[in-house]
């Protein structure tokens, strides 16, 4: 295998089953020492605090000749996350890879979703990713190496009925990634996002059995392995499922300059909507400033 993780240490959250388990197993097969983090929770976030799921994956890794340790920290608890990171550093001395995979579901239409259902989903997916990333960030800066993956979703990128809370959180981690790719660049820290399609505890009740067989979690994991590799890109979103891998990119159309006088009206936006929406000369902005530069470039072109 040309991509290997010898002497690398990886933390995978929510790794007691599903996607996280598959990520942990592949990283281990390729030489990484893996921290299998799992709260032992149910899909809705309730938990008995059991480490059994994480320990089962650890035993699976050890049986295959790998090295791993189990950890039951809740990603929503900064103190527990800090303790996990300290434990890993005490044992291994470094942390090279973080896969933010832990998640829950509280699906309800927006009319019916309660405030608590919204907040807890944001806490796990978005703030859980923030907490874990924050806890390893200075370590990665100090060692001048880090690879981080956020787990997004088509529900965040495009929307899905009954998942306003989940979709908001999953788009939030993309925003988090977009700035971390900039702040981590000079420290060789790369940050990417995964938008998976997989049959797991969180999706098995939504799809028929024959479909679940086609979207096994292991058919997603190669994308994560690539995104945490030595020569990985940074700031990209890979959608993966059933052996299909695509890149999701946010582009901005060239647009139309209406000036700042009498022509700058809602009516003229309506009249020029087709041109405003035309993707023919759309550009990929790497950072917020690129949009500003594009705006003034269009103004200059229009004034010639």
C-alpha positions in Angstrom: 0.0 0.0 0.0 1.5 3.3 -1.1 -0.5 5.3 1.5 0.6 4.2 4.9 0.4 5.7 8.4 3.4 4.1 10.1 4.3 6.1 13.3 1.1 8.1 12.9 -1.5 8.4 15.7 -5.2 8.8 14.8 -8.3 9.7 16.8 -11.6 8.6 15.3 -14.7 9.8 17.1 -17.9 7.7 17.1 -15.8 4.8 16.0 -17.7 2.0 17.9 -19.6 1.1 14.7 -20.6 2.1 11.2 -18.4 4.6 9.3 -16.1 5.3 12.3 -15.3 1.7 12.8 -14.5 1.3 9.1 -12.3 4.4 9.2 -10.5 3.1 12.3 -9.9 -0.3 10.8 -8.4 1.0 7.5 -6.1 3.5 9.3 -4.9 0.6 11.5 -4.4 -1.7 8.6 -2.1 1.0 7.1 0.0 1.2 10.3 -1.6 3.9 12.4 -2.1 3.7 16.1 -5.8 4.3 16.5 -7.8 5.8 19.3 -11.3 4.4 19.1 -13.6 7.0 20.7 -17.2 6.1 21.3 -19.6 7.2 24.0 -21.7 4.0 23.6 -24.6 6.1 22.6 -27.9 5.5 20.8 -28.7 7.2 17.5 -30.6 9.9 19.3 -27.7 10.7 21.6 -28.9 8.9 24.7 -26.2 6.7 26.3 -25.4 4.2 29.0 -21.8 5.3 29.0 -20.7 1.8 28.0 -17.3 1.4 26.3 -18.2 -2.0 24.9 -18.6 -0.8 21.3 -15.2 1.0 21.3 -13.5 -1.9 23.1 -14.9 -4.4 20.5 -13.3 -2.4 17.7 -10.1 -2.2 19.6 -10.0 -5.9 20.0 -10.7 -6.3 16.3 -7.7 -4.1 15.5 -5.5 -5.9 17.9 -6.5 -9.3 16.6 -5.4 -8.1 13.1 -2.0 -7.1 14.6 -2.7 -3.4 15.0 -2.4 -1.1 18.0 -5.4 0.8 19.4 -7.0 2.1 22.6 -10.6 2.7 23.5 -11.9 6.0 24.9 -15.4 7.0 26.0 -15.2 10.8 26.0 -18.3 12.7 24.9 -17.3 15.1 22.1 -19.7 17.7 23.6 -17.7 17.8 26.9 -14.6 19.8 26.5 -13.1 18.5 29.8 -13.6 14.9 28.7 -12.1 15.7 25.3 -9.1 17.3 26.9 -8.6 14.3 29.1 -8.8 12.0 26.1 -6.1 14.0 24.3 -3.9 14.0 27.4 -4.3 10.3 27.6 -3.3 9.9 24.0 -0.3 12.2 24.3 0.9 10.4 27.5 0.8 7.1 25.7 1.9 7.9 22.2 3.4 11.4 22.3 1.7 12.8 19.3 -1.6 13.1 17.4 -1.4 13.3 13.7 -5.0 12.5 12.5 -8.4 13.5 13.7 -11.5 12.1 12.1 -14.6 14.0 13.4 -17.2 11.3 12.9 -19.4 11.2 16.0 -23.0 12.1 15.3 -26.7 11.7 16.3 -30.1 12.2 14.8 -33.2 14.0 16.1 -35.2 14.1 12.9 -38.4 16.2 12.9 -40.0 18.7 10.5 -39.2 22.3 11.4 -42.7 22.8 12.6 -42.3 20.0 15.2 -38.6 20.1 16.1 -38.1 21.3 19.7 -35.3 23.7 20.7 -33.6 20.9 22.6 -33.6 18.6 19.6 -32.0 21.4 17.6 -29.4 22.4 20.1 -28.2 18.8 20.9 -27.7 18.0 17.3 -25.6 21.2 16.8 -23.7 20.4 20.0 -22.7 16.9 18.8 -22.0 17.5 15.2 -20.7 21.1 15.1 -19.5 21.9 18.6 -18.2 18.3 19.0 -16.0 18.8 15.9 -14.9 22.2 17.3 -14.1 20.7 20.7 -12.0 17.8 19.3 -10.2 20.0 16.8 -9.5 22.7 19.3 -8.0 20.1 21.6 -5.5 18.8 19.1 -4.8 22.0 17.2 -1.9 23.3 19.1 -0.3 19.8 19.2 -0.5 19.6 15.4 0.9 23.1 15.1 3.8 22.3 17.3 4.7 19.1 15.4 4.1 20.9 12.1 1.8 18.1 10.9 -1.9 17.4 11.1 -4.7 15.9 9.1 -8.4 16.6 10.1 -11.6 15.4 8.6 -15.1 16.8 9.2 -18.1 14.7 8.5 -20.7 16.7 6.5 -23.7 15.4 4.7 -25.8 16.0 1.6 -28.5 17.1 4.1 -26.3 20.1 4.9 -25.0 20.7 1.3 -28.4 20.4 -0.4 -31.1 19.9 2.3 -33.3 17.0 3.4 -36.9 17.1 4.7 -37.1 16.8 8.4 -33.4 17.6 9.0 -33.1 21.3 9.6 -31.1 20.7 12.8 -28.8 18.1 11.2 -28.5 20.0 7.9 -27.5 23.2 9.8 -24.9 21.4 11.8 -23.5 19.6 8.7 -23.1 22.8 6.7 -21.6 24.4 9.8 -18.6 22.0 9.8 -17.9 22.9 6.2 -17.6 26.6 7.3 -15.3 25.4 10.0 -13.2 23.5 7.5 -13.0 26.5 5.2 -11.2 28.7 7.7 -9.1 25.9 9.3 -7.6 25.1 5.9 -6.3 28.7 5.8 -5.1 28.9 9.4 -3.5 25.5 9.3 -1.7 25.9 6.0 1.7 27.2 7.3 1.7 24.4 9.9 1.1 21.6 7.4 -2.3 21.0 8.8 -4.8 20.0 6.2 -8.6 19.9 6.8 -11.2 18.3 4.6 -14.8 17.2 4.7 -16.6 14.0 3.9 -20.2 13.8 2.7 -21.0 10.1 3.0 -23.8 7.9 1.7 -23.8 4.8 3.9 -26.0 2.3 5.5 -25.5 2.7 9.3 -27.6 2.8 12.4 -28.5 6.3 11.5 -29.8 5.4 8.0 -30.8 1.8 8.0 -34.5 2.5 8.9 -34.8 4.9 6.0 -33.8 2.5 3.2 -34.7 -1.0 2.0 -32.3 -3.8 2.7 -31.2 -4.2 -0.9 -30.1 -0.6 -1.0 -28.3 -0.9 2.4 -26.2 -3.7 0.9 -25.0 -1.4 -1.9 -24.0 1.4 0.5 -21.9 -0.3 3.1 -19.8 2.0 5.3 -16.6 0.4 4.0 -17.4 1.7 0.5 -17.0 5.3 1.9 -13.8 4.9 3.9 -11.2 5.2 1.1 -12.2 8.9 0.8 -11.2 9.5 4.5 -8.0 7.5 4.1 -7.0 9.7 1.2 -8.0 12.9 2.9 -5.8 12.2 5.9 -2.8 11.0 3.9 0.6 12.7 3.5 -0.2 14.2 0.1 -3.9 15.0 0.7 -5.5 18.1 -0.6 -6.9 20.6 1.8 -10.2 22.4 2.0 -12.1 19.9 -0.2 -15.4 18.1 0.2 -15.6 14.5 -1.1 -18.9 12.9 -1.4 -18.6 9.1 -1.2 -20.9 6.1 -1.3 -21.4 2.7 -3.0 -17.8 3.0 -4.4 -18.6 6.4 -6.1 -16.4 9.4 -5.2 -17.1 12.9 -6.3 -15.9 16.4 -5.3 -18.4 19.0 -4.1 -17.4 22.5 -5.0 -19.0 25.9 -4.2 -18.7 28.2 -7.2 -19.9 31.8 -7.7 -21.2 33.1 -11.0 -19.5 36.0 -12.7 -22.6 38.1 -12.0 -23.8 41.4 -13.3 -22.7 44.9 -12.4 -25.7 47.2 -12.1 -23.9 50.2 -10.7 -24.9 52.0 -7.5 -27.2 54.5 -9.2 -30.7 54.4 -10.6 -30.2 51.0 -12.3 -29.4 49.2 -9.0 -33.0 48.0 -8.3 -34.7 44.7 -7.5 -36.5 45.0 -10.8 -33.1 45.0 -12.7 -32.0 42.0 -10.7 -35.2 40.2 -11.8 -34.6 41.3 -15.4 -31.0 40.1 -15.4 -31.6 37.0 -13.3 -30.6 34.5 -16.1 -27.3 36.3 -16.6 -26.7 36.5 -12.9 -27.4 32.7 -12.6 -25.2 31.8 -15.7 -22.5 29.3 -14.6 -20.5 29.7 -17.8 -17.8 31.8 -16.1 -18.3 30.7 -12.5 -15.2 30.7 -10.3 -14.2 28.8 -7.2 -13.3 31.1 -4.3 -10.6 29.7 -2.0 -11.3 32.3 0.7 -13.6 35.2 1.4 -11.3 37.8 0.0 -11.5 36.1 -3.4 -15.1 37.1 -3.6 -14.2 40.7 -2.9 -11.5 40.7 -5.6 -14.0 39.2 -8.1 -16.5 42.0 -7.4 -14.0 44.8 -8.1 -12.7 43.0 -11.1 -16.2 42.9 -12.6 -16.7 46.6 -11.8 -13.4 47.5 -13.6 -14.4 45.4 -16.6 -17.8 47.0 -16.7 -16.3 50.5 -16.6 -14.0 50.0 -19.6 
